[in-house]
Amino acid sequence: MPEQQVDARLRRSRAAVAVSFVLQGVTFALLVTCIPEIQRRYGLSDGLLPVFLAAVPILAGVGSVASESVAGRVGAKVVLRVVQPAVCVSLALVGLGGELWELAIALGLFGLLVGALDASMNMLGVGLQRRYGRSIMIGFHAAFSLGGILGAALAGLGSHYELDLPLLFGGAAALLIPLALAAGTRFPGPAELGDAVREAATAAAARIPWRPLLPLCAAMAFAYIADASVSNYSVKYLTDVLGSPEDLAKLSYLGYMVAMLLGRALGDRAVERWGAVPVVRGGAALAALGFALAAAAPGEWAGVAAFTVLGFGICAIIPQVFAAGGRLLPDASDAAVARLNLFNYVGFLIGSPLVGALAEAGSFRLALLAPMVLILAILPLARHFGGAPVAR
């Protein structure tokens, strides 16, 4: 096939994967920014909330591990084509029920599907980055941040106009499913990635060493503890502690995602210029500052500003974990991504109950200091982001 045709297919595939990241950002932001409305609809108490939130990452971890095996047989693009529209359906189901058991089923389904979605998206992203021969992963995660902005904005409009959850979530799903199906026709396969797909599928089913990945696994968990703290509790923090109205409180997550987008839009260039290690270290320090500012915030606008600073800090860390894993195990990058993605859910599993329990026992301000300490632990781990490939 002529090189120009291959390049055109690569560009289309890259755009399709970016759209997938955008759609995932929209669905996730809609869910997490509407937690107060979900609590009211289902009569979910603050004590039970961390239990329901913890169930999502547990099942997402199961979905991520399962997707590794399935992707090894049928390819990551097939998995992504199926699960992304299904995630939109599960979001609509969250808004339709009225009993706690219905919420449990809907959130459980959402978790399983999101795990498979996250893993397969990042498998394709790492594969495309390997084909391009330069850093593009932060750009994909910038697309997720753009989706988060859109989702948070939709949730804010829903609060302002007092839309019921069935209308908000169902309407969003009706818009997103056709886009997911259209993007799925352009996902990269053997024609775009060549032998890399076949080699990655074989490698995904093989055993890979855990030891070189462990520092990256820890960094992923710490970063997602921080991210879970913002995703699940930033809106509640502004409403319950800083006395903000709900529509204004949603600006905390919106500001966080805007900062993520801006930081990730420049992140690949920063990595190309200075390297992954300084970028990760600087991001961890800035994220810790954001948590400190949030814990000390005197009012709602100071809280929004603090979570925005946090977004600038976190923005490059997570995509660089995936990129570093792909560099460490280039002949088994799909398997490495699936392993690392599992610690995404470990972070969410720890982050939600940790912040919720500390807030229940003491205060939300004290609770925000716990993820701050953990994000500082990424500083000594940053040296592993520049590692050379290791032997299988």
Number of C-alpha atoms within 10 A of each C-alpha: 6 6 8 9 11 15 13 12 19 22 16 17 24 22 17 21 25 23 22 27 27 24 28 27 24 26 26 21 27 25 23 23 32 24 19 17 17 20 15 11 18 16 13 18 10 13 12 12 17 20 14 18 24 19 18 24 29 19 22 30 27 17 23 31 19 16 25 26 17 19 25 21 15 11 23 29 20 17 20 27 22 16 21 29 22 20 27 27 21 24 24 25 22 24 24 19 19 14 12 15 11 16 21 17 15 21 23 22 22 28 27 24 28 28 29 30 29 25 32 30 25 24 29 25 29 27 24 25 17 19 14 14 9 13 21 23 25 27 23 25 27 30 25 27 31 26 27 31 27 22 28 30 21 20 28 22 15 19 20 13 10 11 13 15 22 16 14 21 27 21 12 20 23 14 11 21 18 12 17 24 15 14 21 23 13 19 25 26 22 11 12 23 20 13 12 20 22 16 15 23 25 17 20 24 17 12 10 19 12 11 9 17 19 15 19 24 24 21 31 28 28 29 31 27 30 29 24 25 25 27 24 26 24 26 30 23 24 27 19 15 16 18 13 19 15 21 20 18 25 27 28 28 28 29 23 29 31 22 25 29 26 16 23 29 20 14 27 22 16 17 20 11 10 10 14 26 20 17 21 27 21 17 25 30 19 20 27 25 19 25 28 20 20 28 20 15 19 12 14 22 17 17 27 26 19 24 29 24 23 31 30 25 27 29 30 31 28 24 25 26 28 28 26 24 29 23 21 22 23 23 22 24 28 34 30 27 29 27 23 25 28 24 24 29 28 22 24 29 26 20 28 26 21 19 28 25 17 17 16 13 11 11 16 23 19 15 21 29 18 18 25 23 15 19 27 21 18 24 18 11 17 23 15 20 26 17 15 12 15 12 11 12
